[in-house]
Amino acid sequence: MRAWANRVVLLPLLFAGACALKNPPEAMDIQHDALNHAPVPPAWTADGAVAGAVQTNWFDSFGDPRLRALVYEAIAFNANLRVAAARVDQAAGLVKVAGGELYPAVSFLARPGGRRR
């Protein structure tokens, strides 16, 4: 009888383990993917920036197609945008998990489930 009880206890743990989320990528991997196309020389440093609003498409004022291509490449390989997109995906998953409690379910002890008060 005891072996049967151990299996019953382990079964929900197996299902819970299958629902685990993937580990997030390492910061170095994201940095390598994002900066692989744009190595920055170490001598390029700045003391600070002037505060103020940045105009949309500021780079078009220079009339340089190479600058425009570089800006679009930087946007395409931006690590911060990738992290933000991953957080949106994570939030969508959490909403889905939280919404699961709204549906009827049967618990381990065959009690009715659903929204708890």
C-alpha positions in Angstrom: 0.0 0.0 0.0 2.8 2.4 0.8 4.5 2.0 -2.7 1.2 3.0 -4.3 1.0 6.1 -2.1 4.6 7.1 -3.1 3.7 6.8 -6.8 0.6 8.9 -6.3 2.6 11.6 -4.6 5.3 11.6 -7.3 2.9 11.8 -10.2 1.9 15.5 -9.6 5.6 16.3 -9.1 6.4 14.9 -12.5 3.7 17.0 -14.1 4.9 20.1 -12.2 8.4 19.6 -13.5 7.2 19.3 -17.0 5.7 22.8 -16.7 9.1 24.5 -15.9 10.0 27.5 -18.0 13.2 27.6 -20.1 16.2 29.3 -18.5 16.9 32.8 -19.8 19.9 33.2 -22.0 23.1 34.3 -20.4 24.1 38.0 -20.6 27.3 37.2 -22.4 25.4 35.3 -25.1 23.0 38.2 -25.7 25.9 40.6 -25.8 27.8 38.4 -28.3 24.7 38.2 -30.5 24.0 41.9 -30.3 27.5 43.2 -30.6 28.9 40.7 -33.1 28.2 43.1 -36.0 29.3 46.3 -34.3 32.6 46.0 -32.3 33.2 49.2 -30.4 36.8 50.5 -30.0 37.8 50.8 -26.3 39.1 54.4 -27.0 35.5 55.6 -27.7 34.3 56.9 -24.4 32.2 59.9 -23.3 32.1 61.9 -20.1 28.3 62.4 -20.3 25.4 63.4 -22.4 23.4 66.6 -22.7 19.9 66.2 -21.4 17.1 66.8 -23.8 14.6 65.1 -26.1 15.9 63.2 -29.1 14.2 63.7 -32.4 12.8 60.7 -34.3 15.1 59.8 -37.3 17.8 62.2 -36.1 20.3 60.4 -38.3 18.5 61.4 -41.5 19.6 65.0 -40.8 23.2 63.9 -41.7 22.1 62.6 -45.2 24.4 59.6 -44.8 23.1 56.3 -46.0 25.8 54.4 -44.2 24.8 56.0 -40.9 21.2 55.1 -41.6 22.2 51.5 -42.2 24.2 51.4 -39.0 21.3 52.8 -36.9 18.9 50.2 -38.4 21.4 47.4 -37.7 21.8 48.6 -34.1 18.1 48.5 -33.7 17.8 45.0 -35.2 20.5 43.6 -32.9 19.6 45.5 -29.7 20.0 43.3 -26.7 17.6 45.5 -24.6 14.8 45.1 -27.2 15.4 41.3 -27.1 15.2 41.3 -23.3 12.0 43.4 -23.4 10.5 41.0 -25.9 11.4 38.1 -23.7 9.7 39.8 -20.7 6.6 40.3 -22.8 6.6 36.6 -23.6 7.1 35.8 -19.9 4.3 38.0 -18.9 2.0 36.4 -21.4 2.9 33.0 -20.0 2.2 34.1 -16.5 -1.2 35.5 -17.5 -2.0 32.1 -19.0 -0.9 30.3 -15.8 -2.9 32.7 -13.6 -6.0 32.3 -15.9 -5.8 28.5 -15.5 -7.2 28.8 -12.0 -10.4 30.2 -13.4 -11.3 26.9 -15.1 -12.8 24.0 -13.2 -10.3 21.3 -12.1 -10.1 18.3 -9.9 -7.4 18.3 -7.2 -5.3 15.4 -6.0 -7.9 14.6 -3.3 -10.8 14.8 -5.9 -12.0 18.1 -4.6 -13.5 20.5 -7.1 -11.3 23.4 -8.2 -11.7 26.7 -9.8 -11.6 30.2 -8.6 -10.6 30.4 -4.9 -12.1 33.0 -2.6 
